[in-house]
Amino acid sequence: MRYGVWVALLLIGACASDDPALLGDGGQVVETSAGTGSVALTEPTPPDAAPAETSAGGGSVALTEPTPPDAAPPETAPAEAPDGGRDAGNRAPSSAQAPSTTGPLSADRPESESPAHSGSAPDCAGQRAKWPAAPSSGTTPPAEPWNGPAVFDLERAVNDTTRAVELVPQPGTGRLFVVGRDGIISEARDGGLVEPAFLDIEAEVLSQADADDEDSAPPPGAGVESLSSEQGLLSLAFHPDHEANGLLYTFHTRFGDGASVVTEWRIRSGGDIDMGSARTVIVFEQDQAEPTHKGGQLRFGPDGYLYIAVGDGGASGDLYCHGRNRHTPLGAIARIDPMPSPTGPYTIPADNPYADGASGHPALWASGLRNPWRFTIDGDLLIIADVGWNDREEINSARLNTDAGIDYGWSAFEGEVCIRADYCDEPGAPPAVRYSHDEGAAVIGGHVYRGSAIPELAGRYLYADFTGGWLRSVTFGPDGRAAEHTDWTAQLSEPELLQGVYGFGVDAAGEVYVVTGWGQRAYKLVPAG
């Protein structure tokens, strides 16, 4: 167990030593050239190789037509934790005005001219910067142990899941689905998984098992090594009008190049998925392919639009400067209407903060995030658990009605602390909750409890940590700031079940589940006793 957690910490990218080669003496950043973020509108090309090693790490969105669409880690030695392609189309540098998605792009920066990856981290402001050690921050406000009578406990709900990350209810049916990073979504019923699977795209998904399978591993030089839990099939969301139109959406990392793909599917009248209905909605690519910081959560908001969590693309300390680059959708929450527009496979909402592309990427809704592994929407409140880097984990919040364009500050800031001295002239929104790596290593966001079985939890946002071994909740005031902060761990009959939390789930009744045991089991929160 100790060995497994140690390895997991290395993979999270949240440790100070996640890539010592990136820091010079005294914690100073070694000079290099930054990567680029770009948008590409292309016809589909089956990915057969990733970018050459000499090309830069850029972030791009490829709007393509659809192409037809790993084994669980040993429980005793988990080696994964949420951390924290090829595209022949034209590219736009991240420092330039982002082009509109309504027409073709000019070839103003071909891939061959992209700056080389030198293996060291740039100062995103274009200057060398000190990276001072941030003091241990604890939490804001402190998490107080629940001192009343026992309120709830954990009851095993699903056994033998395969690296599960979330449980999602299907509207109007009462069915509950388990999303597995191996590319398989199964219905949970009577404590097990229904066969055959609801959706099986294992052959299309790049995930941990591929790193251990010589026959399925990417070819040498592809630049994609799936060595972390941050790749795979990562989320499922049903369309708000699913009962009428049968539509649902998935987010997965694509086998071959590691790009992140949002796909639309349609349900047949009998309740199963029409595999021929697959339609690629949006593709997020990193030219210098990294296996980490994918984000991956999908959620529809009350406005009917699809919100997508996208990580900064990986590498230590935001190597490619995507976090505060508003011209790339990496390190951000994107917001789209997944319905096709006259010119592309999705539509940009007219009220997106940079909808015209003049001062930011049209799909961007919030920026300055590192690895928003899990987020949720409760009414108009957006709550983002962003996996940290060197010192702290954070939970951010925003109001959908008023906070479009919000910048959370990464990578100039980690939490509320400036870590790139020459890049902090524009402060980011401070986190609602933060805690140091003395308390955990990777924040795992959950849900606001809206069930009826445990009234004491009503309105509380539940979250955990991959290595922390605890379960906490926080409430949010009208301004989106954290209020009551409670630690529930001590009242659980078996708190050790909280090791290896990967994600959460919620059923049609609003009752909450915790995916734990390194994705191998799911537990339901039930009234104590």
KAFEN-V157675 format. One record per residue. RES is the residue in one small letter. SS is DSSP state (H for helix, E for strand, - for the rest). PHI is phi in degrees with one decimal (none if undefined). D_FIRST is the distance of its C-alpha to the first C-alpha in Angstrom with 1 decimal. Layout:
res ss phi d_first
RES SS PHI D_FIRST
RES SS PHI D_FIRST
This chain:
res ss phi d_first
m - none 0.0
r H -61.3 3.8
y H -63.0 5.4
g H -63.2 5.1
v H -65.0 6.3
w H -61.5 8.6
v H -64.5 10.0
a H -61.3 10.5
l H -61.2 12.4
l H -63.7 14.5
l H -77.4 15.4
i H -61.5 16.3
g - 78.3 19.1
a - -95.7 19.0
c - -85.8 18.4
a - -63.5 21.5
s - -103.1 20.7
d - -65.6 20.1
d - -156.4 23.3
p H -60.8 24.9
a H -67.9 27.8
l H -81.6 29.0
l E -110.4 30.0
g - -88.8 32.9
d H -61.2 33.7
g H 71.2 33.6
g H 77.4 31.5
q E -88.7 34.5
v E -75.5 34.3
v - -79.9 35.7
e - -68.6 38.5
t - -163.4 38.3
s - -98.5 39.8
a - -77.3 38.3
g - -82.2 37.6
t - -119.4 39.6
g E -111.8 39.3
s E -149.3 41.7
v E -120.5 43.0
a E -127.5 44.2
l E -109.9 46.3
t - -137.2 46.3
e - -81.0 47.0
p - -66.0 44.0
t - -133.0 43.1
p - -57.0 40.4
p - -69.8 37.8
d - -117.7 37.9
a - -163.9 36.6
a - -88.1 35.1
p - -60.3 37.0
a - -61.2 37.8
e - -62.8 35.6
t - -84.3 38.5
s - -82.3 38.9
a - -81.2 37.7
g - -89.1 34.8
g - -117.9 36.7
g E -112.4 36.1
s E -146.4 38.5
v E -118.1 39.3
a E -104.4 40.9
l E -97.7 43.2
t - -128.1 43.5
e - -76.8 44.8
p - -69.2 42.2
t - -112.3 41.2
p - -50.3 40.3
p - -65.1 37.0
d - none 21.1
a - -109.5 18.6
a - -63.8 15.6
p - -66.9 12.3
p - -57.0 10.3
e - -62.5 8.5
t - -85.6 5.7
a - -146.4 5.6
p - -64.8 7.5
a - -127.9 9.8
e - -136.7 12.4
a - -159.7 13.7
p - -63.6 17.3
d - -97.3 18.9
g - -102.9 20.0
g - none 35.3
r - -93.6 38.2
d - -149.8 41.1
a - -82.1 44.6
g - -74.9 46.0
n - -75.7 47.5
r - -133.1 45.5
a - -120.5 46.2
p - -65.9 44.9
s - -67.6 42.7
s - -82.6 45.3
a - -91.6 48.1
q - -63.2 49.1
a - -70.2 47.0
p - -74.7 49.2
s - -70.3 50.0
t - -88.2 48.5
t - -96.4 51.9
g - -156.7 53.2
p - -69.9 52.4
l - -102.7 51.2
s - -89.5 52.9
a - -85.4 51.3
d - -86.5 51.3
r - -150.7 48.1
p - -65.2 47.4
e H -56.5 44.0
s H -65.1 45.5
e H -99.1 46.4
s - -67.3 43.0
p - -63.6 41.8
a - -75.4 39.5
h - -84.1 35.8
s - -92.4 35.8
g - 87.3 32.0
s - -130.2 32.6
a - -89.8 32.6
p - -82.0 36.0
d - -86.2 37.4
c - -68.2 38.1
a - -89.3 41.3
g - 88.4 42.6
q - -132.4 42.4
r - -68.9 40.0
a - -141.4 38.0
k E -74.3 36.0
w - -116.1 32.5
p - -66.5 32.4
a - -70.2 29.2
a - -80.9 29.1
p - -68.1 28.8
s - -61.2 25.9
s - -102.2 27.4
g - 65.0 25.5
t - -118.8 26.6
t - -135.5 30.1
p - -73.2 31.2
p - -60.0 28.6
a - -83.0 26.5
e E -95.5 28.0
p E -60.5 26.3
w - -65.8 28.3
n - -109.0 30.5
g - -94.7 32.4
p - -66.0 31.9
a - -57.5 29.0
v - -107.5 29.7
f E -147.4 27.1
d E -142.5 24.0
l E -102.6 21.7
e E -122.2 23.0
r E -61.7 21.4
a E -112.8 23.8
v E -139.7 22.6
n - -100.8 20.4
d - 55.3 19.2
t - -77.2 19.7
t - -108.8 19.1
r - 50.4 17.3
a E -70.4 19.6
v E -123.9 20.5
e E -164.3 23.4
l E -119.7 25.8
v E -131.4 29.5
p E -84.0 32.7
q - -90.2 35.7
p - -58.0 38.8
g - 78.9 41.4
t - -123.4 39.7
g - 80.7 36.9
r - -73.8 34.5
l E -123.8 30.9
f E -113.3 29.1
v E -103.3 25.5
v E -95.5 25.0
g E -110.7 22.6
r - -67.4 21.8
d - -75.1 22.9
g - 99.2 26.4
i E -119.9 26.9
i E -114.3 28.0
s E -127.3 28.4
e E -78.5 30.1
a E -90.0 28.1
r E -154.7 30.2
d - 54.8 29.8
g - 82.6 26.1
g E -134.3 25.8
l E -114.7 27.0
v - -78.0 30.6
e - -109.2 31.7
p - -74.5 33.0
a - -64.5 31.1
f - -66.4 32.9
l E -145.2 32.4
d E -132.0 31.0
i - -122.3 31.2
e H -55.4 28.3
a H -69.4 30.7
e H -96.4 31.5
v E -107.0 28.1
l - -90.0 26.1
s - -148.4 22.4
q H -55.9 19.1
a H -60.3 20.3
d H -63.5 23.3
a H -70.2 21.5
d - -104.6 20.5
d - -118.3 24.0
e - -62.9 26.7
d - -76.5 29.4
s - -109.4 28.4
a - -66.3 27.1
p - -58.4 29.6
p - -65.6 32.2
p - -54.7 32.0
g - 88.0 33.3
a - -66.9 32.4
g - 83.8 30.2
v - -118.2 27.6
e - -118.3 24.2
s - -82.1 21.9
l - -115.1 18.6
s - -147.6 17.4
s - -74.3 17.2
e - -84.2 20.4
q - -112.6 22.6
g - 124.6 23.7
l E -82.9 25.7
l E -113.3 24.9
s E -165.6 27.5
l E -139.3 30.5
a E -141.0 33.5
f E -90.8 36.7
h - -60.0 40.0
p - -55.7 41.7
d - -103.0 44.6
h H -56.7 42.4
e H -62.7 44.4
a H -95.8 47.4
n H -105.5 46.3
g - 70.5 43.2
l E -90.1 41.3
l E -147.7 37.6
y E -136.8 35.5
t E -127.3 32.2
f E -123.9 30.4
h E -145.2 28.7
t E -90.8 28.1
r E -83.6 30.7
f - -63.2 30.1
g - 109.6 32.1
d - -137.0 32.1
g - 76.8 29.2
a - -62.9 31.8
s E -95.2 31.1
v E -124.9 33.5
v E -102.0 34.7
t E -120.3 36.5
e E -98.2 38.9
w E -132.0 39.2
r E -130.6 41.7
i E -84.2 41.6
r - -76.4 44.2
s - -62.6 46.3
g - -82.3 44.4
g - 103.2 41.1
d - -99.8 39.3
i E -84.6 38.9
d E -80.7 41.7
m E -65.2 39.9
g E -79.1 43.1
s E -87.6 43.0
a E -55.5 40.3
r E -136.5 41.6
t E -71.5 39.8
v E -94.3 40.3
i E -153.5 38.7
v E -125.7 36.7
f E -106.6 34.8
e E -116.9 34.5
q E -115.2 33.2
d - -64.7 35.4
q - -90.6 32.9
a - -64.0 30.2
e - -121.9 26.7
p - -87.3 23.7
t - -120.8 22.7
h - 59.5 24.2
k - -94.4 25.9
g E 66.7 26.0
g E 115.9 27.1
q E -79.7 28.1
l E -119.7 31.6
r E -150.2 33.6
f E -89.4 37.3
g - -90.3 39.0
p - -64.9 42.0
d - -82.0 44.2
g - 86.0 43.3
y - -94.9 41.8
l E -93.2 38.4
y E -100.2 36.0
i E -129.7 33.4
a E -86.6 30.5
v E -128.3 30.4
g - -72.0 28.1
d - -77.1 29.6
g - 100.5 28.9
g - 91.2 26.0
a - 76.3 26.0
s - -65.2 25.4
g - 64.6 27.7
d - 58.0 29.7
l - -51.8 31.1
y - -100.9 33.8
c - 59.4 34.9
h - -83.5 34.6
g - -55.3 33.5
r - -107.4 37.0
n - -90.7 38.9
r - -74.7 40.8
h - -96.2 42.1
t - -132.1 38.8
p - -83.8 36.8
l - -81.1 33.5
g - 66.8 31.6
a E -156.9 33.5
i E -106.7 34.3
a E -93.4 36.9
r E -138.9 39.5
i E -139.4 41.6
d E -93.2 43.8
p - -71.6 42.4
m - -74.6 45.9
p - -60.4 47.7
s E -99.0 50.3
p - -61.8 53.5
t - -119.6 52.0
g E -166.8 48.3
p - -79.3 45.5
y - -147.0 44.8
t E -121.9 46.8
i - -83.3 46.3
p - -58.9 47.1
a - -62.2 50.2
d - -97.8 48.7
n - -60.1 45.6
p - -62.1 45.8
y - -125.4 46.6
a - -57.5 48.0
d - -85.0 50.8
g - 76.8 48.5
a - -72.4 50.6
s - -123.1 48.1
g - -179.4 44.8
h - -68.8 43.2
p - -57.3 44.8
a - -83.2 41.6
l E -70.8 40.0
w E -114.4 39.7
a E -140.8 37.2
s E -130.5 35.9
g - 78.5 33.9
l - -114.9 30.4
r - -97.6 27.3
n - -144.4 25.0
p - -72.6 26.2
w - -59.2 23.4
r E -137.9 24.7
f E -140.5 28.1
t E -143.7 30.4
i E -126.1 34.2
d E -126.8 35.7
g - 64.0 39.5
d - -101.4 40.3
l E -96.6 37.2
l E -99.2 34.7
i E -123.5 31.2
i E -119.6 28.9
a E -93.0 25.2
d E -107.6 25.1
v - -65.5 21.8
g - -85.4 22.5
w - -116.3 22.6
n - -93.2 22.7
d - -132.6 22.9
r E -146.7 23.0
e E -106.8 22.5
e E -145.7 25.6
i E -121.2 27.3
n E -112.2 30.9
s E -137.3 33.7
a E -157.7 37.1
r E -99.4 40.1
l - -61.7 41.1
n - -78.6 44.7
t - -131.3 45.0
d - -111.4 42.2
a - -58.3 42.5
g - 88.9 41.9
i - -61.5 39.6
d E -120.3 37.7
y - -89.5 34.4
g - 100.0 34.7
w - -67.1 31.8
s - -109.1 31.9
a - -70.1 34.6
f E -119.4 32.7
e E -112.6 29.1
g - 65.8 29.5
e - -99.4 32.8
v E -101.3 32.6
c E -71.0 34.6
i - -115.6 32.6
r - -127.3 35.4
a H -56.6 38.5
d H -94.4 41.0
y H -130.4 39.5
c - -111.5 39.5
d - -67.4 43.2
e - -113.7 42.4
p - -59.5 39.9
g - -92.8 37.4
a - -65.3 37.0
p - -68.8 34.6
p - -68.4 31.5
a - -74.5 31.9
v E -137.5 28.5
r E -141.4 26.4
y E -149.9 23.4
s E -84.5 21.9
h - -76.1 18.6
d - -71.5 18.2
e - -109.0 17.6
g - 173.5 15.5
a - -136.1 15.5
a - -155.0 16.9
v E -69.8 19.4
i E -119.6 19.7
g E -78.3 23.3
g E -123.8 24.6
h E -135.7 28.1
v E -80.6 30.9
y - -71.7 31.3
r - -127.6 34.7
g - -80.5 34.3
s - -120.5 36.4
a - -71.8 34.2
i - -128.2 32.7
p H -61.2 35.6
e H -65.0 33.8
l H -93.4 31.6
a - -54.8 34.7
g - 79.2 34.7
r - -95.0 31.3
y E -86.4 29.0
l E -99.1 25.4
y E -151.5 22.5
a E -144.7 18.8
d E -139.2 16.2
f - -58.6 13.2
t - -111.5 11.0
g - -70.9 13.6
g - 70.5 13.0
w - -135.6 16.8
l E -131.7 19.8
r E -128.4 23.0
s E -139.0 26.5
v E -145.7 29.5
t E -108.1 33.1
f E -123.6 35.4
g - -80.0 39.0
p - -57.7 41.9
d - -85.9 41.3
g - 83.5 37.7
r - -88.8 36.4
a E -70.7 33.6
a E -122.3 34.9
e E -68.4 33.2
h E -126.0 29.5
t E -128.1 27.5
d E -104.7 24.0
w - -102.6 23.6
t H -59.3 20.1
a H -64.2 21.4
q H -85.8 23.7
l - -76.9 21.2
s - -70.0 20.9
e - -134.5 17.1
p H -62.2 15.8
e H -63.8 12.2
l H -66.5 13.4
l H -85.4 13.6
q - -77.4 10.1
g - 72.0 10.5
v - -71.0 14.3
y - -102.9 16.3
g E -174.7 19.7
f E -131.5 22.3
g E -153.9 25.4
v E -147.2 28.7
d - -100.2 31.3
a - -64.0 35.0
a - -89.3 35.4
g - 86.7 33.3
e - -76.5 30.5
v E -104.6 27.0
y E -123.9 23.8
v E -117.7 20.2
v E -91.5 18.2
t E -137.4 14.5
g - 60.3 11.6
w - 57.7 11.6
g - 81.3 15.3
q - -97.7 15.3
r E -147.9 17.1
a E -129.8 19.7
y E -118.7 20.7
k E -99.3 24.2
l E -77.7 25.3
v E -127.3 27.8
p E -56.8 30.1
a - -60.9 28.8
g - 83.8 30.0
